Amino acid sequence: MCAGDAGQRHVLQWLLGRAATGDARQLHLCSWGLKQEDLLHLASALAANATVSSLDLRQNGIGAIGVQHIAKALKFNATVTSPCLSRNNICEVGVQHIAEALDVNTTVTELDLAFNEISAVGAQHTAE
């Protein structure tokens, strides 16, 4: 499905509803072509969610703004342990947002940022 497809948006809303009621433990949305609006809704749902432990957003091209939404959600979410953000055009600015979220979030034990635009300086941010 393409990003603007009404069917995809309906499925995303259904998944977020399931996550909000505690019926979903994993959200695998790789290669969905998520738009900023989708990420904003996803981040809002994740911030208040207490059941989703696995979040796979690889290959969505979310960039710095999209990862900022996800990072904000991770500051409040205490159940996601393994966010996968690989192949998302994340650069140093986005990594800084993730690093700030991980300063607050002690639940994340595994973070996948492979195949992004992260230099050694950006990697240092997440290592600290």
C-alpha positions in Angstrom: 0.0 0.0 0.0 1.2 3.5 -0.6 1.4 6.1 2.2 -1.7 8.0 1.1 -3.8 4.9 0.8 -7.0 5.2 2.9 -6.9 1.5 3.6 -3.5 1.7 5.1 -4.5 4.7 7.3 -7.5 2.7 8.5 -5.3 -0.3 9.4 -2.9 2.0 11.2 -5.8 3.5 13.2 -7.0 0.0 14.0 -3.6 -1.1 15.2 -3.2 1.9 17.4 -6.6 1.2 18.9 -5.6 -2.4 19.6 -2.4 -1.1 21.2 -4.3 1.4 23.3 -6.6 -1.3 24.7 -3.6 -3.5 25.6 -4.4 -6.1 22.8 -1.1 -5.5 20.9 2.4 -6.3 22.2 4.2 -5.7 19.0 3.9 -3.1 16.3 5.7 -4.0 13.1 5.2 -1.2 10.7 8.3 -1.6 8.5 8.1 -0.2 5.0 4.7 1.4 5.5 5.8 4.8 4.1 4.5 6.4 7.3 4.0 10.2 7.0 4.6 12.8 9.7 0.9 12.8 10.6 1.0 9.0 11.1 4.1 9.3 13.3 2.5 11.9 15.4 -0.6 9.7 16.0 1.7 6.7 16.7 3.8 8.7 19.1 0.8 9.9 21.0 -0.5 6.3 21.3 2.9 5.0 22.4 3.4 7.6 25.0 0.3 6.4 26.9 0.7 2.7 26.1 1.6 0.1 28.7 1.7 -3.1 26.6 3.7 -2.7 23.4 7.2 -4.0 23.9 8.4 -4.3 20.3 8.3 -1.4 17.8 9.6 -2.0 14.3 9.6 1.2 12.1 12.4 0.3 9.8 12.5 1.5 6.2 10.0 4.3 6.6 12.3 7.3 5.9 11.0 9.1 9.0 14.0 11.4 9.2 14.8 13.8 12.0 11.2 15.2 12.5 9.7 11.7 12.6 12.2 10.3 15.0 11.7 13.4 17.2 8.0 12.3 17.6 9.1 8.7 18.4 11.8 9.9 20.8 9.2 12.1 22.7 7.0 9.0 23.1 9.9 6.9 24.4 10.4 9.5 27.2 7.0 8.5 28.6 6.7 4.9 27.5 7.9 2.3 30.0 7.3 -0.9 28.0 9.0 -0.6 24.6 12.3 -2.5 25.0 13.5 -2.8 21.4 12.7 -0.1 19.0 13.9 -0.8 15.4 14.6 2.5 13.6 17.0 1.2 10.9 16.9 2.6 7.3 15.1 5.8 8.2 17.3 8.6 7.0 18.1 9.5 10.6 21.0 11.9 11.0 22.8 13.5 14.0 19.8 15.7 14.8 17.6 12.6 15.1 20.1 10.7 17.1 20.3 13.6 19.5 16.5 13.3 20.1 16.9 9.5 20.7 19.8 10.1 23.1 17.7 12.6 25.1 14.9 10.1 25.3 17.2 7.4 26.4 18.5 9.6 29.2 15.0 9.4 30.7 13.9 5.9 29.5 15.5 3.0 31.3 13.3 0.3 29.6 15.0 0.3 26.2 17.6 -2.5 26.1 18.1 -2.8 22.4 18.1 -0.1 19.8 18.5 -0.7 16.0 19.8 2.4 14.1 21.5 0.5 11.3 21.8 2.0 7.9 21.0 5.6 8.8 23.1 8.7 8.2 24.8 8.6 11.5 28.5 9.6 11.9 30.8 8.7 14.7 29.7 11.8 16.5 26.1 10.8 16.3 26.9 7.3 17.5 28.7 8.8 20.5 25.5 10.6 21.5 23.6 7.3 21.8 26.5 5.6 23.5 26.5 8.1 26.3 
